[in-house]
Amino acid sequence: MDKAVKPIDCIIFGGGVAGLFALDKCLSSGIRAILLESKSLGTGQTIDSQGIIHGGLKYAITGHGAKAASAIKDMPAIWRSCLAGESKPNLHKVVMRSDFCHVWRTDSIRSKLGWIAAKLALRTKPIVLDEDELPIALQGIEGSVARIDEQVIEPRSLLEVLGRQLDDHILQTVEGGVEISQLDDGWLVQLLNPKTGEPLDLFAKKIVLTAGSGNSHLRSMFGLEPDKTQVRPLQMVMARGNLPVLNGHCIDGAKTRVTITTSKDYANRSVWQIGGQLAEDGIDVLPEKLIKHAVQEIHEVLPNIDLQDIEFTTYMTTRAEPYARGNRPSDISIIEEKNVLTCWPIKLAFAPRLAEEIVARISASPNEEQNSVVDFASWPSPNVALPPWETDQPWSTLETAASS
């Protein structure tokens, strides 16, 4: 091997939550690793997510089976330990939206059956609240309300905290600035520093792809069949203004009717991200029609919420998953071919579980090779992506939407 080529154990492509957790786990396990990101950290699936550390509730109520609920049920406890600063990665500086979620149901026979099924499937069962324990947003509704210990985080804060901790090992790349070729039993990855234009040649024993919907393109670059990914598009609705804090799900029979999480924007306005079945059904709906439908849904499931002066918009996003003939996978997935690991966490909550499995498939270099550490001080690091409510897009009130 050319002496100018620097050996490294692992190169990770994709700076979302999966890639960052994998990088942290590699480094703490003595594996020499770097992460490459061509855009901003978290662009796409991570920054667009609602930040709920799911523990199996949605799987249970939508009938996706015991396997899915069992796979994810331990995740809230693992995250809670990291967010308390008791486990690695230390996430105690991550901004929390809420330490728990609320779950409420519409008052129907199907809802009651779904409610019971959900309770039976969960390790942490919902605690039914009395009327005087209800948050403002849920006061006055007819159905039952429960609290469940699923924490809700700010995804951008998570990216910032992990990005700062791992900054020396995260490299910004640009389109056309990465070339790949197979070499011996690994991969030659040739980079151009976007800041200085200087070349850098790395030999990696393992490649890890954690780029979500970008995995297909990356697989093509490594000479692998690209069609191993399926995507589920969503059109999310956002509302901003004088809204009460609410983080949780409305259950209606065997579906999550709406999932609402609350954040703050740059002007300190409350912002609701509204997902659930609404977002899945809205993929082919014009934004203005979806907003009207969202308002109807909110009026039905949260009758005491005043939306008169609230502004609305939508955004499109996708969930990338391993190909499963259109079905929803129940657990993490890793395909290993030619020393390339193509990885899908399927849920933000699964990032620690995926990182553990990735590291189990990578070997650290012998001690005598540890001295060949590459200095990346001259390389720029990527910025953190903006949340969807901070991007440039039109917002409208119900009054302006009706007159347009």
N, C-alpha and C positions, 0 to 999 in steps of 0.2 A: 504493500500500500504506500502511496506517495506520502512523504513526511509532511507535506503541506495539508494533508487531510487530517482533520482532528476527530478522534474517536469519541463517541458518546453512547450511552446505553439506550436512550430512548428520545424520540422526538414526537411531541404531541401537536397535532394540528387541530386548532379550534379552541377559542378562549371563552367558552361559556362555562356554566357551573360544572359540567362534567369534566371538561379539560382542566379547570383550575383545581378541582378536588384531586384529579389524577396526578397532576404535577406535584401538589403538596404531598400526597402519599408516596410518590416516587422518591422525592428528595428526603423525606423523613425515614425512608427505608434504605438509604444509602445508594440509590440509583441515580446516576448522572442523567438528568433530563432537562429539556427545554421545551417551551411551548411557543408555537408560531401562530400569530393572528394577523390576518390581512385587513381586518376592519377595526371596529372597536370591541372591547371586551363585552361579551354578552349580547352582541347584535343578534336579533332574531328571537329565538325561543326563550332564552333566559330573561332578557330584559322585558319581554312581552308578558311573562308569566305573572300570576297573581300572588305568588310568594307563599302559598299555603303548604306547610309540611304535612302532607296527607298521611293518615294512618290507617286507611282502609275503608273509611266511611263511604266514599263515592262508589268504590267497587261493590261494597255490600248492598247498597240500595239500588244499584243499576243491574244487579244480577250477573256480574262478571265472574262469579265463582269464588270458591274458598281459596284457590291457588293465588289469585291476585291479592286478596285480603291478607293472606298469610305472608306473602312476600314483602309487603310494605308495612306490616303492623309494627315492626321494631324501629322504623325510621324516626318517628317523633322523639323517642327517648335518646337516640344517637345524636340527633340535631340539638336537642335540649342541652345535652352535656357539652357540645361544642359552643353553643350560644352562651352558656354559663362560664366559658373559659376553662372547663374542667378536662376537655379532651382536645386532641388535634384534629383538624385545624382550629386554632383559638379564634372564635368568632364573637367574643364578648362585646366588641365594638360595633357589631352589626345593628343597624336601627331596626327595631321591632315595630310592626304595625299592631300586633296584638299577641298576647300570650296564650290565646285560645280562640276558638271559633264558636259561633252560635249556629244551631241547626233548628229550623222550624218547618212545620208542615202545613199544607192546606188541609182543611177539615173534610176529608172524604174517606170512604172505606178503603180505597186503594192506598191512600197516603198512610193510613194506620197500619196496613199490612207491610208497606215498605219501611215504616218506622220500626216495627218490631223486628223485621229481618236485619235491619242495620244494627240494632242493639245486640242481637245475638252474634253477629259476625265480628264485632270489634273487641280488641283487647282492652282499650280504654273506652268504657261505655259512656254514652251521653248522660249528663246529670240534668234531669228535668228541673226547670227553674219555676219558682213561684212568681206571681205577678209583680210583686214588689222588687224582684231581682232582675227584671227585664231591662235591657238598654232602651234608650229613648226610641230608637228606630223600630223596635219590636213591641212597643206597648200598644195594647188595644187590638192585637190580632186574635183570631178565634182559636187557632190551633195551638198545639203544645210547642214550647220552646225549650231547647236544651243547650248546654255548654259542653264542648268536647275539647280536650287538651291537644289540639293541633295548632302549633304556633304559626304566626303569619309574619314574614319578614319583608323588608324592602329589598327587592332583587338588586337594585343599583348599589345599595349600601354593601350588600354581600360581595358584589364584584369589586367595589372599591377596597374593602378590607382585605380580601384575598389578593387582589392585584398589588397592593402595597407590600404585603408579606412576601410575595413571590416575584417581585419586580425584576430582580437580577436574572431571572430565568425565563422572562417573557419577552419575546422579540417581535417587533412590528415588521411585517413584510408587505410588499406591494405586488399587485398583479403583474406577472411576468418576471418577478424577482426571485422565483424559486424554480430550480430545475432538479429533476429526480431521475436516477438511473440505478439499476441493480448492480451490486458489487459484492463478490464473494457470497457470504451468507447473510448479507445485510443490504443497506441502501445508502447510496451516495446522495446527499442532499446539498445542493449548491445554492447559496444565498447571495443576494446583493444587499448591502447595507443601504436602506433608503435615505439615510442621512449623509453618508460619506461616499457611497458608490463602491466601496471596497468589497471584494468577493470573500466569501467564507465557505469552505468545503468541509462538510461533516459526514462521518461515517456512522450510521446508527444501526445498532443490532435489532432494534424493534421500532416500529412506527405505530403510533396510536392515533386513530381518527375519531375525534369527538366534535365534529362540526355540524351536527344535526342534519338539516337538509343539504348541506354542503358536502356530506360524506360521499354522495354519488359522484360528484366531479372529482373529488380527491381519489376515489377508488380508480377512476379512469386514468389518473396520472400515474398510479402505481401498477397499471396494467391489469387491474381486476375488473370483473363484471360490475358495472355501475348499478344495475337494477336490483339492489338488495334493500332499498329504502322505500317506505311508503310514507306519504304525508297526509295529515288530516287538517284541512284548512278550517279556520275559525274567523268569524267577523265579530269582534268584541265591541261592545258599546261602552262609552265613557260618559259620565255626568260630572259636572263640577259646579260648585257654588256653596250655598249655606246648607250643607247636608250633614246629618248626624253620622257619627262613626259607626260602621257596621262591617263585620267580617264574618261571613258564613254562607250557608247554603239553605235554600228552600227546597224541601223534598215534596214531590208530587208523584205518588205511586212509585213506579220503578225508574224514575229519572230525577236528576237534579235540575229543577226548573230554572233557577238562577243561582249563580254564585257571585256574591258581591264582596269586594275588598275595598278598603279606604286608605288613601294616602293624602299627601299635601303637595300642591304644586309650588312653583317659584313665588307666586303671589299669596301663598298661605291659604289658598282655597282648598276645601275638601274635594277630593276626586274619587269617584266610584269607578272601579273596573267591574263590568257586569258580564259574566260569562255563563257557563252552564249550557243547558239545552238551547237557550236563546242564541248563543254564539254558534253552536253547531248547525242549527236550523237556518241561520242567517247568512250562510256563505254565498248564496246566489241572490240575495235580496238587496235592493238599492238601499244605501245608507239611510235616507230619509224615511223609508218604509220600515226599516229595522228599528230605527229610533222610536217611531210611533208604536211599534209592537212592544218595544222595551218599556215604554211609558205605561202601556196597558198592563203589562205583566207586573210592574212595580205597584201600580194602583191595586191590583188584585192581591198580591202577596204582602204588601206593606201599605195598607189603606190609609195610614195616618201621615204618610210622607207628602209634603207639599213640594211639587215640582214646577211651580209656576214660573219662578225666575231662574231656574236651573238651565245651564247650557249643556248641549249634548254633541257628541261626535262618535265616529267609529274608527276602528283600525283592523286591518287584515293581518293575520299571523298564521303560522302553521306549526303543527306538532310532527316532528320527524320520528319515525319508528322503524324497526326492522320489518321487512316485508312479511306480511302475515295474511295475504289474500284479502286485505281489507278489514280483517278482524283486529281487535285491540289486543296487543301483547300484554301479558300479565306480569312480566318481570323484565329486568335488565337483559340486554343481549350483547354478546361479543362474537364476532366472526373472525377467526384467525386463519389467514392465508398468506404464505410467503413472508412470514415475519411482520405482517401488517394486521393490527387489531382494529377492526371496525366496530365502534361501540355506540350503543344507544341506551341512555338511562331511562327513557320513556316518561319519567316524572322528575321534577326538580328534587323531590324528596329522596330519590334513589341515588343521588350523586355519591354519597359515602360508600354505599354497597357496590356501585360500579367501580369506584377507585380501588377498593380492596381486591376485587376480582382481576382488575388490570395488573396490579402489582404482583399478584400471585403468578402471572404469566411472564414476568420479566425478571432477568437475573442481573444482579449488580456486578460491576467489574471487579476483578481481583484487586487486592490492595496495591499491587505494584503499578496498576494502571491509573490509580486515582490522581496521580500527580499531573496527568495530562488534562487538567481542567481548563476549559476555554473561557477567556475573559470577554464578557459581552458588554462591558461598560460603555463602549462607543455606540451601542445600538439603541435606537429609540424604542420606547415602550408604547403600546397602544393606549389610547384614551378609553374611558368607560362609556358605553352607549347611553344615550338619553332615554328615559322612560317614554312610552308612547304619548303621554299627555303633554310632554314638553317639545314635541316635534311640531313643525309648521303645518297646521291643518285647520280647516274651517270648523268653528263651533257655532251652534245656533240654539236659541231658546225655542220653546214650544210655540210661542207667538210668531217668531220670525219664520219658523219652519212651516207653520200653517199658511202664512201669507205668500210663501215662495211658490 
